[in-house]
Amino acid sequence: WGTSARWLKEFIQRHADSPRRQLAVLLLGQSYFQQDAFKEAYAVLSNDRLVAGPLADEFLFWMAECRMGQGNLEAAAQIYQELLREHPESSRSAEAIVALANVSARQEDWVKVVEHLQPADGVFQKHAANTSGDEATLEGRLLLAQALFEQGDLPSARSALGFLPKKMRPERDWRRRLLLAKIATVEGSVDKALLMGDQLRTIAEQQNWSDQLVSAYQLRAELIERKSQWSKAAQEYSLLLKGE
């Protein structure tokens, strides 16, 4: 990415009037983004966004991604919304609406997540109906299921998870398993949830995932406590504290 940025900067400087300039600027912004240079990426894109022409939606998308990378969720949400409003037919629309849902999920605004993802005539559901296995669809379905669970709608949450394929990349599959374990817990199937918690812990250990391992221990501790097995619950909590 460093080499890419260097060559693109040289191209833009030498050929300022080239018809390929806007594509070069977009690629330069992406090159900075991939190096986590979010401030530089945003500056490059925002300076040329008004003359981006047919690439305007791409400029907006990557500007929003830069704000997400900086942790500025409100600014990112505003840019995603602008993209959806100004370019409703953009190929980035599905990614933008899922990103908006992700912002709302981080803010624990589950009502908003459902509003973004559930409407049958909305951007996400229309996309998911035609494209079942891409990243936007998989992430959107998982976010929707989580939001429905958080609102206490267990049947709808389970139904949303049912649309996911059996095979997904490990991190996303782990999140699905965790949500299923939480649903089983609320439904009172403590032993079933505990078994799933064991599986979650094993996967986290195998993948060397520290955050997921802590979540698995926390789930197990809460479940063991529900079974009134206080000494075992204390052991799990001690392991949880040790992990943190």
C-alpha positions, 0 to 999 in steps of 0.5 A, a space after each residue: 500500500 505504501 508503494 501504491 500511495 507513492 506511485 498514485 501521488 506521483 501520477 496525480 502531480 504529473 498529470 493533474 488534467 488526466 481523465 484518470 485523475 479522480 480514479 487515482 485520487 480514489 485509489 490513493 485514499 484507499 491506499 492510505 486507508 489500508 495503512 490506517 492513515 485515516 486522516 490522510 485518506 479522508 483529506 485526499 478524498 474530501 478535497 476532490 469529492 465535489 469533482 468526483 463525477 461518477 465516482 462520487 458514491 465511492 468517495 463518500 463510502 470511503 470517507 465514511 469508512 475513514 470516519 469509522 476508522 477514526 472512531 467518529 461514529 456520528 460523522 460516519 453515520 452522516 456520510 453513509 446517510 448522504 450516500 444513501 440519500 444522494 446515490 440510492 442506486 449505488 453499488 455501495 448502498 447495501 454496505 452503507 446501510 449495514 454500516 449504519 446498522 453497525 453504528 447503531 449497534 455500537 451505540 446499543 440503539 437496537 431499535 435503529 438497527 431493526 429500522 435499518 435492516 428489517 423493512 422488506 422494501 428497504 435497501 438491505 432486504 432487497 439486496 439480501 434477497 438477490 445476494 445471499 452470501 456476500 459480506 454485507 448480507 451476512 453481517 446484516 443478518 447477524 446484526 439484525 438477529 442480535 438487535 431482535 434478541 436485544 429487544 426480546 423478540 426471540 422467535 424473530 432473532 432465531 428466524 434471522 439466524 436461520 437465513 445464515 449459511 452453515 459455513 461462515 468465516 470463524 469469527 462470524 460463526 462464533 458470534 452466531 453460536 454466542 447469540 444462539 447460546 444466549 437465546 437458549 439461556 433466555 428460553 431456560 435451556 441452561 444445560 444446552 446453553 452451557 454445552 454451547 458455552 463449552 464449545 465457544 470457549 474451546 473455539 476461542 482457545 483454538 483461535 487464540 481470541 482473547 476477547 471471545 474467550 472472556 465472553 465465553 467464560 462470562 457466559 459459562 459463569 452466569 449459566 453455572 450460577 443459574 444452576 446454583 453451583 456456587 463454587 463452580 461459578 466462583 471458579 469460572 469468575 476467577 478464570 474470567 478475572 484472570 483472563 481480563 
